[in-house]
Amino acid sequence: QVLIAELRKARPTWSILSEESGEIEGDDRSTRFIVDPLDGTTNFLHGIPLFAISIGVERDGELVAGIIYNPILNEVTVAERGTGAFLNDRRLRVAARRELGEAVVATGMAGIGRPGREFFSAEHAAISERATAVRRTGSAAMDLAWVAAGRFDGCWQRGLQPWDVAAGIVIVREAGGIVTDLSGGEDMLEGASILAGNQHIHAALKARLAAA
């Protein structure tokens, strides 16, 4: 409620799409905030400090800005298209590793009853056979922020919603990374899947996931 109230105060004509409130249409139908007030809810409820507020901006169907804020770590990751990505004012660049055998990658499993859950075991096995390590943080937004920061070399996940990834897509791209859906296309918001990394890790992950 606080986020939506403040965003409407700052940009009263923009639309808002959020997990809790759905679509709130504004007079300006060309621009909207895409808001997840708490990505990583299970972590939050269990006292695990990996969760974030995620806000993306979409204009004329294109994602143009994003911010991911972890209040426990006090980390603000932000990007605007064409200006770069930053973590607490430090310029970000995705990791430079070229081989999946040197990479640490992140993933998440779709919730019970969500599409994509049935693919998880096969995909996880395929990546685990080649990557140095596979991590599950419980927050897709944090995964993307950490890919941009070079902490993770890549990430993939199914069963997502637009508010899970909108901000992170902009941030990874502005950090020099590649973000697509799992097929390599641009249907990340409606297609419920994400694949991110530098050009080498992205390609390697895509090939392994396709084989799985």
N, C-alpha and C positions, 0 to 999 in steps of 0.2 A: 504493500500500500504506500509506503514511504517513497520507494523508487518511482512508482507510477505518478504519484503526486508531484514529485520534484521534476521529473521529466516533462510532465504536462505544463508545469510552471515555466520551465526553461524553453520549451518548444511547443507552445499550445496548439499549433495547427498540425503537428505531425501525428501519424497513427502509431499505435503501439501493439505489438504482438508479444504476449507473455505466457508462460506456462500456467500461471494461476488464473489469469483474467481473460485469456483468449485474445481475440482481436478487438481493439478499441479504435474505431475509425476516427480520424481527424479530418479537417477540411482539406489538408494537403495529402492527397492519396498517393503522391509520388514518393514520399519519404516516410520511413517508419523506423522506430526502435524495435529491436528484437531482444527481449529481456528474459534472462533466467536469474531470478533473485537469489537462488541457492542451488548451484550445481554441485552435486556430491552430498545429497541430503542424508544418505545412510551414514557417511563418514561423520557428518555434523552431529547426528543423533548419538553416535557412539564415541564422540569426543576425539575423533581422528582429524588432525588439523589440515586435511586436504579437501578443501571445498572453496567455492569462489562465487562471486557475483559476476555475471557475464552480460554485457550489453553491446549489441552490434547495431550499426546503422545501415539501412538498405535504401538506396535511392534509384528510382527507375529500374528496379530489378537487379541492381548491382550492389554488392556489399562494399561500403566505402570507408568504414571506420569501426573500431572495436576496442573495448576495454575489458580486461579480466582482472579482478581484484581479489586477492586472498587476504582477508583481514587478520588472520593469525600470523602469517609470515610477513605481513605488511608489505606485500609485493603488488605493485600496480603495473600491469603489462598493457601497453596501449599502442595503437597504430592508426594511422590515417593513410588512405591510398595515395601513394606517390611521395610520402614523407618519411617512410621507414617505421620500424618497430622499436619500442623502448621498454625497458624494465627499470622503473624508478629512475628515469632520465639517462640510463645507460643504453646505448645503441645495441641492438640485438642482431645476431646472425646465426642461421642454422648451423649445426655441426657439419664438418667437412668430410667425415668418414665416407669412404666409397664402397666398402665391403660389408655385406650383411653379417659376416662372421665377426666383425669388430663392433657391431651396433647393439645398443640397448634400445628396445622399442616398447611402446606402451599399447595396451588394448583394454577393452572393457567388454563385458558380456551383457547382451540384451536381457532385460528383465523378464521374469516369468510371464508368459503369454504374449510377449512382443515378437514381431517378425525378426528373423535372423538368429535367434538363439540356437536353432538346430545346426547352424554352420560353425559354431564357436569351437567345438572340440577339434574338428578337422583342421580349421585354420590355425588354431593355437599350436597344434602339433607340427604343422608344416613350417611355421615361423620358428618355433623353438628348436627345431632340428638344425637351423642355420645361424640364428642370431646368438650373440653373446648372452643376452638375457631378455626375457619378456616380463614387463611389469604391469600390474593392474592397480591404478591409483584410486579408482572409483569416481573420477571426475573427468569427463571428456574435455571440458574447458581447460582444466589444469594440464591435461596431456598436451593440448595444442600450444598452450603458453610455454610449456617446457620444451617442446620441439623448437619453437621460435628461439628460445634461450640457449639451445644446444645441449640441454641436459638429457633429453631423449633424442635419438637419431631419427625416429619416425614413430608413427602411431597409426592404428586402424581400429575401426569399430563399426558395428551394425546396430540397428534398433535405436537410432537417435532421433531427436527432434530439432527443428530449426534453431531454437534458443540454446541448445547445447553447443552449437558449433559456429554460429554466425560471427561472433567476435573473433574467435580463434582462427577462422579462415583468413580474415584480413591480416591478422597479426603474423601468422606463419608466412603468408605471401610477402608481406613487407619486410620480413627477415630473410628473404631470399629463398624460401622453400616452395615446394609444389603441393597443392591441395586439390584433390579430386574426390569423386566417389570411388567405390571399390572397382568399378569397371574402367576407371580412367576418364570418366565424363564429368560434367558440371552439375549433376543433379544431387548436390550435397544436402540442400535444405529440404527438398521434398522426397528424396530417395532414401533418406534415413541411414546413410553410411558415409564414412570419411576415411581417407587415406592421405597421410602427410609425411613429408620428409624432404631431404635435398634430392636432386634429380637422380642420383645413383641409388640411394636407399629406397626412394619412392618406386623406382622401376623394379628393384629387386623384390620388394614387398608385393607389388602388384603381380609379378610373375608367380611367386610362391602361393599367393592367395588364389590366383586363377587355377593353378594346378590342384589346389586342395578342393 
